[in-house]
C-alpha cells in the first residue's frame, strides 16, 4: 500500500508493522491537554500563576474557559435516545430534559472506547461534549445502524473551519463558586442536584448550567451561544472579584485531575479485533485515534495491554445491565473476574526530590518533572510494582498539587494491591534513554516509591463532588 | 492630576507617590522575555523540548526566530551618524557600511539607558534592533536636537498595526552553524569578522548576515524582507537537518543569556533628575518605560539604586572617550572611582534543591524556580551578600543550563568581591511574602550560596564569541 492510499485507520493499522511502537515514538497527540500551545491564542498558560490558581479552587473560586479545546456533537431525532442506549453502559432510566450524565461507551469485547459529558437538552435532543473517540463511535453507529438521527459536529477552535464554536463553555468551581453563581443569576437561583441542568439568565443572556465540577467543589459548567462568551465571562469575573475569583489558565486547568480523579482520555480499545474493522475503516488515517501518543515506562507490543475496562476507571459504579448495549455480554462475563481499581498514588517526596536534583551536576538525568502537569504521554502508562517486584498496575496522569504539596498520579492497580496506605514502586522514565517522541529529552529511568490513596484524593472533592448546588454545603 | 490627564511618563512620575513600589507591584512588563505568551502565536514555547534545544547550541546547531519580539528603528539622513555619535558611548571610528556594533547609550549623568544592535546598512543608513528605551532616546534626541534625519519605527509583531514586520530575523548558532551557513550560501561563503555584515543569497533571496551569536558559538544573525521569512527558514531547516539543526522555541531562546552573559534590558536611568524631564515629558504614560516590572529580593525606594553604569555591565570595554557624547563628562569622572563588575554566579546545588524540595510537604514554600528561565521580574534584582553579610552586589537574570547542569545568574558585584571562585550568598524570593505582581505566588525568602565565575560562563563562548566565521574555529 502506498502512502497516498492510506486513507483509513484500518489502512494505517495494516501498513504499520508495530502499532504500539508507532504510537510510542512517532505520533503527536492532537488533544489540547498535551498541546496547550494550540489554544494559547485563546487562553493563556497562566492568568496569574498556576500555584495561586490551584489555590483558588480550594480556597475561593476559579473560572476556567473550556470553550476551545473540546470537540462536541449535537444529536437529534426520534432514534437519538435509542442510539445512546445502544452505545452507553450507563442506565438511561429517567434520562429526561434537565439531566446530564457521564456517558461511557465500550467495544463489543467490553473495553472502553471513551467517555464524555452527555446533556439531554430536550426531547430527542442531545449534546455530547469532549471524548473524540466517543463522538466518532456514536456517529459511526448512527450511520451503520441506520438510526433516524441528525448529527452536527463542532470541532475545537484551532481546527474549526469557522474559527469559532457553536457554544462557549465555562467551569466555575471552588468553595465560593456556588455563592458567586447564585448571586449572578437573575432572580432566584435554582437548586440543581449533581449532573442536573437548569437554564438561568446571567448579564441578560440565557445560560445553560450543569451541576458538575472539574476541581471538585460546588462547580457549575456554564454554556451558551459562542457570541455571548465575552459578556457572560465579564459578568462572572467582575462579580467574582470580591470573593477572590480568579481565571485559570491552561496549566492549572489541566492539573485539576490529580486532586479530583478523572482519568481523562484512555486509549480507545479499537485497534485490534475483527469486530471493530468496520469502525477502523470508517475512521480517517490522520484523525484523533490515529495520533494517540503513548508514553511512560510501561511499553507493550500488544495494543490490547493498553485497553482498560469500566472497573479500571471506576465506571463499574455507573454501568447498569438494565438495557441492551454494545459490550454488555462481555462485561457481564467480566464482572465475575478480578479487576483492577482506580487509585491515587502519592509519590514519595524524597524520591521526587531525587528526580528534581538529578537535573544538576554530571550524574544521570532522570526524566524531568514538569510542574504542575508532569505526564508527557497522552496517554501515559508508568509501571507500578509491588514490593516483590511484580507488575501490579499502571500509573497514568501525573502531576503536582500545590494545595497539598504532593506529586500525585491516577493509577489502575490490582484490587489485591489497592489497599489504602500500602506502598508500591513506580518506574519513572522510558527505557533505553527515552522514546523518539520529540518532546522527550534523553534521560534515564528511576524508581519512585508511592503510597496508595483514595480517588478523588482531595477530601473536599469526596465530600462535595456530588452535592446539590443552591443549598448549604456540608461543612 | 486626574487619570485622564496622565499622558506622559513625567505625569506618571509626578502622580505616583512611590515609583519603585509601583514598578515592584503594579506594572506588567511588555517585553516578550517576560511575556512569551504574546508571541506564542508565532513561535512555540518549545519545538521539541527546551533541554534538547539547549543541547543543540552546544553540540550541533539551533535556529532561533527573532522576527517578532524586538522593536526596530530605521535611521536615515545626513545627520544620522552624528546623532549616533552624540548618544553612543562607543567609538564610531571606521563605522562604515558592512559594520555593526552593540550601541550603548547613557544619560548625562553617565548611567545606562540601554543597548541595542546597530547596523550600518549604507551611507547615512542605519538599523537599530531591540532596546526599546534606546530607540526612544535616539528618536527623542533626533527631534529635540533638530538632526536632519528620518526615522521609521517597526514594532514587535503583536503590537504592530500591520500585524507584520519589515524584516524577518533569525539567529543560527552552535558549533555546526558556520558549516550549515557556508553550505547554504549560493556561491562562495564570505569570511565575516565579528560584528561585521555581508550580503549573501540563500534559497534565491538576498539575506543580510551579521556575525554575532546569542548562544555564543559561531553564530550568524540573518535578516531580510519579512515576506521571505518562510522561504529562508525552510531552506535553513531542510539543509541543517543532516547536522542535527533544531529550531528553538521561546523557552530555550530566552535561556541563552545565562551561558553567554548578555545582561538584557537594564532599568533605564531616566526616572529622576531634571536633565531628563524633557525626555520623560516626551515619553508616553503607557509605554515601555512606564511599565518596567521590578522583582527580586532587592528593593529600594530610590529608583537611582536600580541604575547601572557601563562598568556594571562590562561595557567599559567598548566605551571610548574619542568623541563627544551624552554622559562623557560624568563617565570620565566615574572612571576614577571603584566599580562593580559583571560576573556569573553559579548557584549551590544543595541550596537550589532545597528550594525545589520546599514545594513539597507543609513546610515553608520558597519562591518557585521555573526552569530554564527563573527570573520573574523584568528586570530582576536579588541581593548578593558576602560572608560578613554586607550587600556587595545584585544578581539579575537567572536560570538553568541543561548543558552544564547548573543554575546560573548574571550579577554585578563590587570589584573587591568579584574574585573568581569566591563564595557569596544570594537572597531568593521577595520580602513580606512576595510583591503584588500577579505572577508571583505567595512565598518565603531563603538564602542560596553561589560561587563567582567568569562571564560568559561557557568556555566555548569565551573562546568563540568574537571569532570570524568562514574560517576554521579554534578547537
Interface residues (C-beta under 8 A of the other chain):
Chain A: X37 X40 X41 X44 X45 X46 X47 X48 X49 X51 X52 X349 X352 X353 X356 X357 X359 X360 X361 X362 X365 X368 X371 X400 X402 X405 X406 X407 X438 X439 X440 X441 X442
Chain B: X37 X40 X41 X44 X45 X46 X47 X48 X49 X51 X52 X349 X352 X353 X356 X357 X359 X360 X361 X362 X365 X368 X371 X400 X402 X405 X406 X407 X438 X439 X440 X441 X442
